[in-house]
Amino acid sequence: MSAVIIKSAGKDEAAFISKIGQQSYNETYPAILTQEQIDFMLNKNYTVDAIQALMDSGQDFYLLYEDAVPKGFVAVQNKEQSILRIEKLYLLAEDKGKGYGTKFLNFVADLAKSRDLKLLELNVNRGNPAYHFYLKQSFVVTEVVDIPYYGYILDDYVMQKDLTL
């Protein structure tokens, strides 16, 4: 049986995070976004330097390992007094359906509770199949947003999960 663990990631792991983010983005978004926007988003947010800058700005990154091989990551940040925001959550396509997304969300929920936070929050593109996964995980849509972003529009659902229920 595989050993699956989630560990805090530091700047030394930024290359793993970058690789997973870029591969996952290229697996998920071609049916949703133009290649131009995908390339822009990857260069803006998923380079090693960009990830390290996000770490410096207060985002906490965690890597999921299966038998010591990184398979996915999550980045979180305290948003308000009661909210832990999931900024990024990506798994490689070959590892979807193994329960790793649920494992990440349970981990993040426990992390939020340890920080005395009551809600998880995230944005998901309205065309991303992950939307259905989040619904199954008891997230609800709290807002439909169109966010201007460097000449693009991010058409997202804002979703929250109440951790007090």
C-alpha positions as CSV (number, residue, x, y, z in Angstrom):
1,M,0.0,0.0,0.0
2,S,1.2,3.5,-0.8
3,A,2.4,5.9,1.8
4,V,0.6,9.2,1.4
5,I,1.6,12.2,3.5
6,I,1.0,16.0,3.4
7,K,3.9,18.2,4.4
8,S,4.6,21.9,4.7
9,A,6.6,23.1,1.7
10,G,9.3,25.8,1.7
11,K,11.1,27.6,-0.9
12,D,13.3,24.5,-1.6
13,E,10.1,22.8,-2.9
14,A,9.0,25.6,-5.2
15,A,10.3,23.7,-8.2
16,F,8.1,20.8,-7.4
17,I,5.1,23.1,-6.9
18,S,5.9,24.9,-10.2
19,K,6.1,21.6,-12.1
20,I,2.8,20.3,-10.7
21,G,1.0,23.6,-11.2
22,Q,2.1,23.9,-14.8
23,Q,1.3,20.3,-15.7
24,S,-2.1,20.4,-14.0
25,Y,-2.9,23.8,-15.5
26,N,-2.1,22.4,-19.0
27,E,-4.3,19.3,-18.3
28,T,-7.3,21.3,-16.9
29,Y,-7.6,24.6,-18.7
30,P,-7.3,24.0,-22.5
31,A,-11.0,23.3,-22.7
32,I,-11.8,26.5,-20.7
33,L,-9.2,29.2,-21.5
34,T,-7.2,30.3,-24.6
35,Q,-3.6,29.1,-24.8
36,E,-2.6,32.7,-24.6
37,Q,-4.3,33.1,-21.2
38,I,-2.9,29.8,-20.0
39,D,0.6,30.8,-20.9
40,F,0.1,34.2,-19.2
41,M,-1.3,32.7,-16.0
42,L,1.5,30.1,-15.8
43,N,4.2,32.8,-16.3
44,K,2.5,35.1,-13.8
45,N,1.7,32.6,-11.0
46,Y,3.6,29.3,-11.5
47,T,7.2,30.0,-12.0
48,V,9.6,29.2,-9.1
49,D,10.1,32.9,-8.5
50,A,6.4,33.6,-8.4
51,I,5.7,30.7,-6.0
52,Q,8.5,31.9,-3.7
53,A,7.1,35.4,-3.8
54,L,3.7,34.0,-2.8
55,M,5.4,32.2,0.1
56,D,7.0,35.5,1.2
57,S,3.6,37.3,1.0
58,G,2.0,34.9,3.5
59,Q,0.7,31.9,1.5
60,D,1.4,28.6,3.2
61,F,2.1,25.8,0.7
62,Y,1.7,22.0,1.4
63,L,2.7,19.2,-0.8
64,L,1.1,15.8,-1.0
65,Y,3.5,12.9,-1.5
66,E,2.8,9.4,-2.5
67,D,5.8,7.1,-1.7
68,A,8.0,10.3,-1.4
69,V,6.9,11.5,-4.9
70,P,5.1,14.9,-5.0
71,K,1.6,14.5,-6.5
72,G,-0.2,17.7,-5.7
73,F,-0.1,20.9,-3.6
74,V,-2.4,23.3,-1.8
75,A,-1.7,26.9,-0.9
76,V,-3.7,28.6,1.9
77,Q,-3.8,32.0,3.5
78,N,-5.8,33.5,6.4
79,K,-8.2,35.9,4.8
80,E,-10.2,37.4,7.7
81,Q,-10.7,36.5,11.3
82,S,-12.9,33.5,10.5
83,I,-11.8,32.4,6.9
84,L,-8.9,30.3,5.7
85,R,-8.7,30.8,1.9
86,I,-7.6,28.0,-0.4
87,E,-5.6,30.0,-3.0
88,K,-4.5,27.0,-5.1
89,L,-5.2,23.2,-5.0
90,Y,-3.8,21.1,-7.8
91,L,-3.3,17.4,-8.4
92,L,-1.8,15.7,-11.4
93,A,-4.5,14.3,-13.7
94,E,-3.1,10.7,-13.2
95,D,-3.7,11.1,-9.5
96,K,-7.3,12.4,-9.6
97,G,-9.9,9.9,-8.3
98,K,-7.5,8.5,-5.6
99,G,-9.0,10.5,-2.8
100,Y,-6.2,13.0,-2.7
101,G,-8.4,16.0,-3.2
102,T,-10.6,15.0,-0.2
103,K,-7.4,14.3,1.8
104,F,-6.2,17.9,1.0
105,L,-9.6,19.4,2.0
106,N,-9.7,17.5,5.2
107,F,-6.1,18.6,6.0
108,V,-7.0,22.2,5.3
109,A,-10.2,22.0,7.4
110,D,-8.1,20.7,10.3
111,L,-5.6,23.4,9.7
112,A,-8.3,26.1,9.8
113,K,-9.8,24.6,13.0
114,S,-6.3,24.7,14.6
115,R,-6.2,28.4,13.8
116,D,-9.7,28.9,15.2
117,L,-11.2,29.7,11.8
118,K,-14.7,28.8,10.9
119,L,-14.9,28.9,7.1
120,L,-12.9,27.6,4.1
121,E,-13.1,29.7,1.0
122,L,-11.9,29.3,-2.6
123,N,-12.6,30.5,-6.1
124,V,-13.1,28.0,-8.9
125,N,-13.5,28.8,-12.6
126,R,-17.1,28.3,-13.6
127,G,-16.0,25.9,-16.4
128,N,-13.7,23.8,-14.2
129,P,-14.9,20.3,-13.5
130,A,-13.5,20.7,-9.9
131,Y,-16.6,22.8,-9.2
132,H,-18.6,19.6,-8.9
133,F,-16.0,18.0,-6.6
134,Y,-16.2,21.0,-4.3
135,L,-20.0,20.7,-4.2
136,K,-19.7,17.1,-3.1
137,Q,-17.3,18.3,-0.4
138,S,-20.1,20.5,1.1
139,F,-18.9,23.8,-0.4
140,V,-21.6,26.2,-1.5
141,V,-21.5,29.0,-4.0
142,T,-21.6,32.3,-2.1
143,E,-20.9,34.6,-5.1
144,V,-20.6,34.5,-8.9
145,V,-17.8,36.9,-10.0
146,D,-16.1,38.2,-13.1
147,I,-12.7,39.5,-12.0
148,P,-10.7,41.7,-14.3
149,Y,-7.1,40.3,-14.3
150,Y,-4.4,41.9,-16.5
151,G,-6.7,42.2,-19.5
152,Y,-8.5,38.9,-18.9
153,I,-11.7,38.1,-17.0
154,L,-11.6,35.4,-14.4
155,D,-15.2,34.0,-14.4
156,D,-15.4,32.2,-11.0
157,Y,-17.6,30.9,-8.4
158,V,-16.6,32.0,-4.8
159,M,-17.4,28.9,-2.6
160,Q,-17.3,28.4,1.1
161,K,-17.5,25.5,3.5
162,D,-18.8,26.1,7.0
163,L,-16.5,24.2,9.4
164,T,-18.9,24.6,12.4
165,L,-21.6,22.3,11.0
